[in-house]
């Protein structure tokens, strides 16, 4: 990692202008995702996160699937804006799919019934942490990414296409690539209204 932790978090933004001209190796991308899966915490050390990396034809196929699924939902309506958005994701180099293993969650609910209602919540929290770690790590390599949520409408076709176990629940999709356009200015609400400090 060439940037310090604060810089990585500060510069991590939603990049919608990306292309396939990536100088980071597939091996490095795989290393980033594997590191995130291994070291990102989860409640009860449940390790429910399941990640899939799609590049090349698989990446393109994902966004073709998403495009056609959305086209059917829109029907005769104006599809131009959605089509443009899908093309911007497909223009990237790859996509990380974030899943959570529902079998582990159910098992924990059975073992610790007092906390049964919390395990799905904790699972989503763990997934969010994995998303941030991967996103920040991609940023540290000079890659741009964004976080998308076209689940559950693409879930079944994605599972069929890439032989994903039925107990894996799709949570989010993260298209990434070489940044071609910088995000706009980000507005921040006053930190003093959002953080309280006591001694």
NUTORTOR-336049 format. One line per field, with one value per residue: x, y, z of N, C-alpha, C, O in turn; residue number from 1; residue in one letter. Coordinates in steps of 0.05 Angstrom, whole numbers. Layout:
n.u c(X;...)
n.v c(Y;...)
n.w c(Z;...)
ca.u c(X;...)
ca.v c(Y;...)
ca.w c(Z;...)
c.u c(X;...)
c.v c(Y;...)
c.w c(Z;...)
o.u c(X;...)
o.v c(Y;...)
o.w c(Z;...)
nr c(NUM;...)
rest c(a;...)
This chain:
n.u c(17;13;-7;-24;-68;-109;-110;-126;-179;-202;-198;-225;-278;-341;-331;-354;-338;-300;-251;-223;-169;-127;-72;-59;-45;-81;-69;-55;-103;-134;-106;-117;-172;-174;-144;-178;-222;-200;-181;-220;-265;-319;-382;-381;-338;-356;-347;-376;-374;-373;-339;-337;-297;-302;-277;-257;-291;-330;-342;-364;-408;-438;-458;-487;-527;-551;-568;-606;-643;-662;-682;-727;-759;-769;-797;-836;-820;-776;-711;-661;-628;-617;-592;-546;-521;-511;-476;-433;-415;-402;-360;-317;-262;-270;-313;-330;-367;-407;-426;-465;-462;-517;-528;-492;-509;-561;-547;-520;-562;-593;-558;-550;-600;-620;-598;-618;-647;-610;-568;-575;-571;-520;-492;-500;-474;-421;-413;-415;-368;-330;-338;-321;-266;-246;-259;-229;-178;-173;-175;-126;-92;-97;-143;-211;-276;-345;-405;-457;-527;-561;-587;-647;-659;-625;-605;-616;-602;-548;-528;-538;-506;-453;-447;-460;-467;-532;-542;-514;-524;-534;-507;-483;-454;-392;-367;-304;-246;-199;-195;-230;-256;-263;-297;-350;-349;-355;-404;-403;-436;-437;-386;-387;-440;-448;-414;-401;-364;-340;-312)
n.v c(-24;42;90;127;105;142;175;138;125;176;188;149;141;143;121;131;136;94;50;-6;-4;-24;-25;-58;-123;-185;-222;-190;-164;-207;-221;-177;-183;-233;-222;-185;-218;-254;-223;-185;-168;-208;-220;-263;-288;-310;-312;-305;-281;-285;-279;-262;-255;-223;-217;-193;-231;-252;-209;-173;-203;-204;-151;-150;-186;-158;-112;-133;-156;-110;-83;-114;-104;-49;-48;-18;32;90;73;93;122;84;46;73;78;24;11;42;15;-35;-18;-19;-56;-101;-136;-142;-188;-190;-235;-268;-323;-359;-407;-411;-368;-385;-431;-408;-379;-421;-443;-401;-378;-334;-290;-293;-259;-220;-240;-239;-183;-172;-200;-169;-124;-143;-154;-102;-82;-114;-96;-42;-50;-77;-38;6;-16;-25;28;44;22;53;46;57;51;32;22;-22;-44;-89;-133;-163;-177;-198;-244;-301;-313;-299;-336;-383;-375;-373;-416;-411;-427;-444;-426;-379;-311;-256;-193;-144;-108;-92;-55;-42;-6;28;95;145;192;242;240;286;343;328;336;349;337;375;352;357;352;300;268;253;267;245;251)
n.w c(0;-19;0;59;113;127;81;41;58;55;1;-24;-65;-101;-163;-226;-277;-310;-340;-378;-377;-340;-295;-255;-233;-244;-205;-162;-152;-137;-91;-58;-49;-24;22;47;57;93;137;153;205;236;267;323;301;253;199;150;100;29;-29;-98;-155;-216;-281;-347;-396;-361;-327;-364;-379;-332;-329;-376;-364;-322;-349;-386;-352;-325;-369;-383;-339;-344;-391;-439;-426;-420;-430;-436;-399;-359;-390;-405;-355;-343;-383;-367;-322;-345;-376;-343;-312;-280;-232;-164;-129;-73;-25;27;70;82;109;151;182;196;226;269;291;310;348;384;406;434;410;360;324;314;283;225;219;239;201;154;171;174;120;100;122;96;44;48;61;15;-24;-6;-10;-65;-81;-59;-95;-138;-167;-189;-161;-150;-111;-121;-122;-147;-133;-108;-160;-199;-178;-184;-238;-237;-200;-228;-273;-254;-222;-166;-98;-70;-19;-13;-6;-47;-37;-54;-110;-138;-186;-218;-241;-284;-267;-304;-299;-250;-187;-165;-120;-51;-2;67;127;188;231;286;298;293;322;389;448;509;576)
ca.u c(0;30;-19;-30;-95;-128;-113;-142;-207;-211;-198;-244;-303;-355;-322;-372;-323;-278;-247;-209;-140;-117;-44;-57;-47;-103;-58;-56;-132;-142;-93;-132;-198;-168;-135;-202;-239;-186;-176;-242;-279;-347;-393;-376;-319;-373;-334;-398;-370;-365;-334;-331;-285;-308;-262;-259;-318;-349;-350;-382;-432;-454;-473;-506;-549;-565;-581;-629;-662;-675;-698;-753;-775;-777;-817;-836;-811;-750;-689;-635;-612;-609;-573;-521;-509;-502;-452;-411;-405;-390;-335;-296;-245;-280;-333;-329;-393;-407;-447;-464;-470;-541;-527;-477;-526;-582;-535;-515;-588;-601;-540;-552;-628;-624;-589;-627;-655;-587;-548;-576;-562;-491;-482;-499;-452;-396;-411;-408;-339;-315;-341;-303;-238;-240;-261;-206;-154;-173;-167;-97;-77;-103;-167;-236;-298;-370;-420;-484;-545;-582;-600;-647;-670;-606;-593;-619;-586;-520;-522;-537;-484;-426;-449;-459;-484;-558;-542;-501;-542;-520;-511;-475;-436;-372;-351;-280;-229;-182;-212;-229;-268;-263;-323;-354;-344;-373;-412;-402;-451;-418;-378;-394;-467;-449;-397;-401;-341;-343;-291)
ca.v c(0;66;112;121;96;165;183;119;129;202;189;128;153;128;127;120;136;75;34;-31;1;-27;-33;-76;-150;-201;-234;-169;-160;-231;-219;-157;-194;-255;-209;-174;-240;-267;-206;-168;-182;-215;-227;-291;-298;-328;-313;-310;-268;-301;-260;-272;-234;-227;-199;-201;-238;-255;-182;-163;-219;-195;-127;-157;-198;-137;-95;-146;-158;-84;-76;-127;-90;-23;-52;2;58;101;57;105;129;59;33;88;70;-4;12;54;-7;-55;-7;-25;-80;-124;-132;-160;-194;-195;-253;-277;-351;-361;-431;-404;-351;-402;-448;-391;-373;-444;-447;-379;-369;-308;-270;-302;-236;-203;-252;-227;-155;-173;-210;-146;-106;-155;-150;-74;-79;-126;-78;-19;-59;-82;-12;22;-29;-19;56;46;13;72;38;69;32;42;0;-24;-63;-98;-156;-192;-183;-213;-265;-328;-316;-298;-362;-403;-370;-378;-439;-401;-443;-432;-413;-353;-289;-233;-168;-120;-112;-70;-53;-27;-3;51;119;162;217;246;247;314;351;315;353;336;350;382;329;361;343;271;255;264;258;250;241)
ca.w c(0;-22;13;87;118;125;53;27;65;45;-29;-33;-73;-122;-190;-246;-302;-308;-364;-375;-379;-312;-293;-232;-243;-233;-181;-141;-146;-122;-65;-43;-41;-5;46;59;68;116;161;161;227;234;293;332;282;237;173;132;74;6;-50;-125;-172;-245;-299;-375;-406;-339;-318;-384;-378;-309;-335;-397;-349;-307;-368;-398;-330;-321;-394;-381;-318;-354;-412;-461;-416;-429;-419;-444;-375;-347;-409;-403;-329;-345;-401;-352;-305;-362;-387;-324;-316;-265;-211;-141;-119;-44;-16;55;72;99;125;175;198;208;246;293;303;325;371;403;400;447;391;333;307;308;265;198;221;241;175;137;181;166;92;96;128;73;21;52;60;-13;-38;2;-20;-94;-83;-53;-119;-160;-182;-182;-158;-138;-99;-133;-109;-166;-121;-115;-187;-216;-162;-195;-262;-229;-187;-249;-292;-242;-204;-139;-80;-65;8;-14;-12;-59;-21;-69;-133;-139;-210;-214;-265;-285;-267;-327;-291;-221;-175;-158;-92;-32;20;93;149;210;247;313;301;288;341;416;462;538;593)
c.u c(18;19;-24;-60;-115;-132;-130;-172;-218;-215;-216;-271;-317;-346;-340;-359;-299;-275;-230;-179;-127;-89;-39;-62;-72;-94;-61;-86;-142;-131;-108;-157;-194;-160;-160;-219;-226;-186;-199;-258;-308;-356;-389;-354;-332;-362;-355;-394;-361;-363;-327;-320;-291;-291;-267;-288;-338;-359;-370;-409;-450;-471;-492;-531;-565;-580;-607;-651;-677;-691;-726;-771;-785;-798;-814;-828;-784;-727;-662;-617;-601;-588;-546;-506;-497;-476;-428;-399;-390;-363;-311;-281;-257;-301;-328;-358;-391;-431;-444;-476;-493;-541;-513;-495;-548;-571;-530;-541;-598;-584;-545;-579;-633;-618;-599;-633;-632;-569;-550;-566;-531;-478;-479;-478;-425;-392;-403;-378;-322;-315;-322;-274;-230;-239;-236;-180;-151;-164;-137;-80;-82;-127;-192;-258;-323;-385;-449;-500;-567;-593;-626;-655;-651;-596;-593;-601;-556;-512;-520;-512;-457;-427;-445;-477;-510;-559;-526;-521;-526;-528;-505;-457;-418;-357;-327;-264;-211;-199;-208;-242;-269;-291;-325;-347;-364;-379;-413;-419;-432;-412;-386;-423;-470;-432;-398;-378;-343;-319;-302)
c.v c(25;90;106;117;119;173;164;122;155;202;167;142;135;138;114;121;118;60;10;-28;0;-38;-52;-104;-165;-214;-215;-165;-183;-230;-200;-169;-216;-243;-198;-196;-252;-249;-187;-182;-189;-223;-257;-304;-318;-331;-320;-299;-288;-281;-274;-250;-242;-207;-209;-208;-242;-229;-171;-177;-210;-171;-130;-169;-177;-119;-108;-150;-132;-76;-89;-114;-63;-26;-32;30;66;86;70;111;105;46;47;81;42;-5;23;33;-27;-45;-12;-51;-105;-116;-152;-163;-202;-212;-258;-305;-354;-386;-426;-387;-367;-420;-432;-384;-396;-449;-426;-365;-341;-286;-275;-278;-219;-214;-242;-198;-155;-183;-186;-126;-117;-151;-121;-69;-91;-108;-54;-27;-63;-55;5;11;-24;10;59;38;31;65;53;48;46;17;0;-46;-71;-126;-147;-198;-199;-239;-292;-332;-315;-325;-384;-400;-378;-400;-432;-418;-429;-418;-387;-332;-266;-208;-143;-127;-87;-70;-35;-26;21;76;136;189;219;251;276;319;337;334;337;352;355;358;332;354;313;255;269;251;265;238;235)
c.w c(0;-8;42;91;115;96;37;32;54;15;-41;-40;-93;-149;-210;-274;-299;-335;-357;-375;-352;-312;-270;-241;-230;-207;-157;-133;-129;-94;-47;-32;-20;22;61;72;93;141;169;183;221;262;299;314;262;209;151;104;53;-17;-76;-142;-201;-261;-328;-383;-384;-329;-338;-383;-355;-316;-359;-383;-335;-326;-379;-376;-326;-345;-392;-360;-328;-375;-434;-451;-427;-415;-423;-420;-362;-364;-407;-377;-331;-362;-386;-333;-322;-374;-368;-329;-303;-245;-189;-132;-89;-37;14;56;92;117;152;194;211;230;272;307;320;350;393;398;412;427;363;314;298;287;236;197;222;215;155;145;172;136;85;102;106;49;24;50;31;-28;-32;-10;-50;-98;-78;-77;-143;-177;-172;-180;-148;-127;-110;-119;-129;-157;-108;-144;-205;-202;-175;-220;-256;-217;-208;-267;-280;-221;-175;-121;-73;-38;9;-22;-23;-44;-38;-92;-134;-165;-206;-240;-262;-286;-292;-321;-261;-211;-168;-128;-74;-9;46;113;172;227;275;319;300;307;368;431;492;553;621)
o.u c(35;33;-27;-76;-136;-155;-146;-188;-241;-234;-222;-284;-307;-353;-342;-368;-279;-294;-223;-165;-118;-82;-16;-81;-81;-110;-68;-92;-156;-144;-111;-164;-208;-167;-162;-229;-240;-189;-197;-265;-321;-340;-394;-353;-321;-368;-351;-408;-344;-382;-314;-331;-285;-292;-280;-307;-362;-383;-391;-430;-475;-495;-511;-554;-590;-603;-628;-675;-702;-712;-745;-795;-808;-816;-793;-828;-771;-725;-642;-593;-577;-568;-525;-482;-475;-457;-405;-374;-368;-346;-288;-288;-254;-307;-323;-372;-374;-454;-423;-497;-489;-554;-522;-495;-554;-584;-535;-542;-611;-595;-543;-581;-650;-630;-589;-625;-633;-554;-530;-554;-518;-456;-459;-465;-408;-370;-386;-365;-302;-295;-308;-258;-209;-220;-224;-162;-129;-149;-124;-56;-73;-131;-193;-258;-322;-378;-462;-489;-589;-607;-628;-657;-660;-580;-573;-588;-540;-490;-502;-500;-440;-409;-430;-500;-511;-576;-525;-533;-507;-551;-520;-445;-427;-336;-328;-268;-208;-217;-186;-239;-275;-307;-305;-340;-388;-361;-421;-417;-411;-430;-393;-431;-491;-434;-397;-372;-348;-306;-287)
o.v c(28;110;82;123;115;179;173;122;156;214;167;152;114;160;89;107;126;59;5;-48;20;-56;-60;-109;-157;-217;-223;-162;-179;-238;-205;-166;-218;-254;-202;-193;-260;-259;-174;-206;-177;-233;-273;-329;-339;-352;-339;-306;-306;-268;-294;-228;-264;-183;-229;-192;-236;-226;-161;-165;-209;-170;-115;-162;-176;-111;-95;-149;-132;-63;-76;-112;-55;-8;-28;49;51;88;59;106;104;35;33;78;38;-20;15;33;-37;-61;-9;-65;-127;-92;-175;-143;-218;-204;-252;-311;-350;-385;-436;-392;-364;-424;-442;-382;-393;-457;-431;-343;-326;-264;-263;-279;-205;-199;-236;-189;-140;-174;-183;-114;-101;-145;-116;-54;-79;-105;-46;-13;-54;-51;16;25;-20;16;75;45;26;76;61;29;69;-6;21;-64;-60;-139;-124;-221;-211;-253;-305;-353;-330;-335;-401;-420;-389;-402;-444;-424;-404;-400;-375;-334;-256;-202;-123;-149;-64;-83;-15;-42;32;79;142;208;199;264;290;300;334;346;314;376;341;344;312;349;302;230;294;228;288;219;226)
o.w c(17;-4;50;73;103;88;20;14;45;5;-65;-22;-100;-157;-211;-293;-287;-350;-334;-372;-341;-326;-265;-256;-209;-189;-135;-109;-110;-74;-23;-8;0;43;86;94;112;163;190;179;203;278;282;313;255;195;136;85;58;-24;-76;-142;-210;-255;-332;-378;-388;-323;-330;-386;-358;-310;-362;-390;-337;-320;-379;-383;-323;-342;-400;-364;-321;-378;-445;-467;-441;-391;-415;-421;-354;-354;-407;-377;-321;-356;-391;-329;-315;-380;-377;-348;-313;-241;-194;-127;-82;-41;26;44;116;138;172;218;235;250;294;331;341;371;416;388;402;428;344;291;278;274;223;177;207;208;142;128;163;127;68;87;99;35;5;38;23;-44;-50;-18;-60;-116;-92;-79;-165;-198;-148;-196;-140;-133;-108;-107;-127;-172;-99;-151;-224;-214;-177;-222;-268;-223;-207;-274;-294;-204;-160;-128;-70;-34;30;-43;-11;-40;-37;-92;-132;-167;-192;-258;-241;-303;-299;-337;-247;-224;-164;-113;-81;2;46;116;174;238;289;342;305;309;370;428;499;543;638)
nr c(1;2;3;4;5;6;7;8;9;10;11;12;13;14;15;16;17;18;19;20;21;22;23;24;25;26;27;28;29;30;31;32;33;34;35;36;37;38;39;40;41;42;43;44;45;46;47;48;49;50;51;52;53;54;55;56;57;58;59;60;61;62;63;64;65;66;67;68;69;70;71;72;73;74;75;76;77;78;79;80;81;82;83;84;85;86;87;88;89;90;91;92;93;94;95;96;97;98;99;100;101;102;103;104;105;106;107;108;109;110;111;112;113;114;115;116;117;118;119;120;121;122;123;124;125;126;127;128;129;130;131;132;133;134;135;136;137;138;139;140;141;142;143;144;145;146;147;148;149;150;151;152;153;154;155;156;157;158;159;160;161;162;163;164;165;166;167;168;169;170;171;172;173;174;175;176;177;178;179;180;181;182;183;184;185;186;187;188;189;190;191;192;193;194;195;196;197;198;199)
rest c(x;x;x;x;x;x;x;x;x;x;x;x;x;x;x;x;x;x;x;x;x;x;x;x;x;x;x;x;x;x;x;x;x;x;x;x;x;x;x;x;x;x;x;x;x;x;x;x;x;x;x;x;x;x;x;x;x;x;x;x;x;x;x;x;x;x;x;x;x;x;x;x;x;x;x;x;x;x;x;x;x;x;x;x;x;x;x;x;x;x;x;x;x;x;x;x;x;x;x;x;x;x;x;x;x;x;x;x;x;x;x;x;x;x;x;x;x;x;x;x;x;x;x;x;x;x;x;x;x;x;x;x;x;x;x;x;x;x;x;x;x;x;x;x;x;x;x;x;x;x;x;x;x;x;x;x;x;x;x;x;x;x;x;x;x;x;x;x;x;x;x;x;x;x;x;x;x;x;x;x;x;x;x;x;x;x;x;x;x;x;x;x;x;x;x;x;x;x;x)
